[in-house]
Amino acid sequence: TAEIMDGFRNTGGFDMLGSGRHKIETEAQFQDSMAVCSAIGLDGLVVIGGDDSNTNGALLAEYFKARGCKTKVCGAPKTIDGDLRCPPHIPI
């Protein structure tokens, strides 16, 4: 919403992204994640990270879809740990 975004305008947006090394494992964590996304009306959630982050993203996407949550989850690969494997050439 405009009210949420106002605090981040002209700041580069990095503080808005946040960072963490947490795994979403319990039913309560999945419920809380869906509740927050629903409460703020998110149409989409982009998870930026490596293996653990994108595993969380995939699990959230499945959980949200199974429960009719409108928030779509997209994973964007990025890692500093070298734990994201891909072939030397990615076909386009």
N, C-alpha and C positions, 0 to 999 in steps of 0.2 A: 504494500500500500504506500501511498505518498507519504504518510506520516512516518512509516518505518524508514523509507529511503531518504528522507530529509536529513537525517543525522549523518549520512554517508556521502552526500553530494559533494563533489569537488575535493574528495579526500583520497582518491585512488581506489577505494573499495576494498583494500586488503584486509582491514579490520573486520569487515563484514563477513569474510569467508570463514574465518575461524580454523582451528586445527585440533586434531586429537588422535590418540592412539587407542581408541576404545573399540571394543567389539560389541555388537548388538546380539545378545544371546538369549535373554530371558523373555518370556511372554510379556512381562510388564514393560520391558524396554521397547519391544515392538509396538505395544499399545500406546506408550507415551510418544513414540516417534510419529505414529499415525495421528494421534490427537493433536500434536503441535502442527503438523502439516495441514490438517483439516481446519484447525482454529484460525490459522492465518491465511487460509484459502490458497495454498500453493497448488498451482497447476503442474509444476515440475520441480524436481530436486536433482541437481547435478552433483554427483559424488566424484571428487577429484582425488586420485591416489593410486596406490599400487594394489597388490594382491588382497590384503586385508580389507582395504577400503572398498574395492570393487566387489568383494564377496559380501560385505555388508550391504552394498547397493543392490546386488542381485537378490539377496534375501528380503530386503525391504520391498523391492518391486513385486516379488511373489506374494508377500504378505498383504501389501496394499491391494493388489489386484484381486486376491481371493476374498477380500472383505469389502470390495466395492469402493475403495478410496479413489478419489479422482486424481490424486497426485501421481504423476508418472516419474519414474526414477531412471536416470541415465548415468552411466559410468564413464568417466574420462580418465584414461590411463595416464599416470604420472608417478614416478617413483624416485626416491633417492637411495633406496636400499638395494637396487639391482634385482628385485624379486619379481619383475614383470617381464616375462619371456615372450618373444615374438620372433618369427623367422626373419632372416636378413632382408627380405623384400616383402612388402605387404601389397598384394594386388589391389589396384584401384578399379 
